[in-house]
Amino acid sequence: MSDLQRSFAKAKLAGLPLEPPLPPNTILEDKHEEQVTDDLQPLLESEQDEDSSSASSASSASSAASTGTIRPNSKHLFARPNGLKPGGRALHPLPWTDYFTQECYLKNTRCDETVIHHLYLTPPAPKGPLFVLHHGAGSSGLSFALFAAELRRALPNCGVMSIDARGHGGTVVKSPQGQNKGEPHDLSLDLLSSDLSDSVKLLQAHLGWPQLPDLVLVGHSLGGPIVTDVASKCFAMDALQKMNLYLATRPKTFPSLASGIEWHTRSRTLRNSTSACVSVPSLLRQSPSGDAASQGGQPWVWRTDISASEQYWKNWFTGLSKKFLEAKGGKLLILAGTDRLDKELMIGQMQGKYQLRVFPDAGHFVQEDQPAKTAMAVADFYRRNDKSTLVLPPKVGGLLKKQP
């Protein structure tokens, strides 16, 4: 290096800020790499030979962390996820009384059947709205339990009615002779919509209301087309082609209610363990003695055979987007992802025909996975569309008449 180059380099270095020297034995590590290495350590240690040296172990960890490639170990693949038991408590069933004040059985007699509609209720305060909630296929009214509690925190004067559809939860359908109708149940859209309408009217008579309060219809999945059909004569465009795959992967029986709850949380079907403790018990029933399912010590089976309703799936959702967009009044659509929007809904959203909210942290059961966010979104939607709070200026004609 020439003298000219050396002097130029010294001048450049002199202009740089001074850094204090590192203390002895200091090792610089990337925090993210350290975290990844710590997470991988159990897997790495399980794959080591018994005679591996500590240097070899450190080298393996460093290599795995630097490449970012993880090869899952079958020993840990199905390990219990962190936070499955919040606060260290066991996943036991929770009572519906923590979330609703009443449980109603409303008898609905028709020419060819008698339906005992089962629903959970918290009546509204005077002049408060009533939120009518309808669950999806295979669920029950308790899938809205946490949502109902959060909604009432946001709107203390509101009421909540969460119904069990026929063939779900505690709703019973009997023949004219008084015998319970067996499966498969008639789950056509027209009949389910009639059930919901009749339930609201029966509740009005049961409570002695001279007139119904303001109604806000909320539907999840199958409940979407039902409330939309009721409003036009919520949306739930689920991927129907994936339904059979989902049904094939879920267990047919459970040894206990607790194991059924745990499966829902471990499989991420439900991402809120508290909601699972409330809603899952209503999805299962104890198998009769001598049943094939109970011989292996697994006495809990699904209450609703969703696969038996496959003939109605297209009937539920065909034309739903058009119905939703053409329905009168304000409309709110809550999704876990925008990939479920079809062309009609995309165009309608750009035209401002409805409000769209997306909760990417939720799964299919949005109201169970994110009850607080969902309740707040619905409460805000109601406040924006509540016409009772509007104060309109007097009409010009009335002012002219008052002039002398």
PyMOL commands that set and color helices and strands:
alter all, ss='L'
color gray80, all
select helices_A, chain A and resi 3-14+31-47+54-67+74-77+86-88+96-98+141-154+189-207+223-232+240-249+257-266+273-283+306-317+320-326+338-340+343-350+366-369+371-385+387-389+396-402
alter helices_A, ss='H'
color red, helices_A
select strands_A, chain A and resi 102-109+114-122+130-134+159-163+172-174+215-219+253-254+284-286+300-302+332-335+355-358
alter strands_A, ss='S'
color yellow, strands_A
deselect
rebuild
show_as cartoon
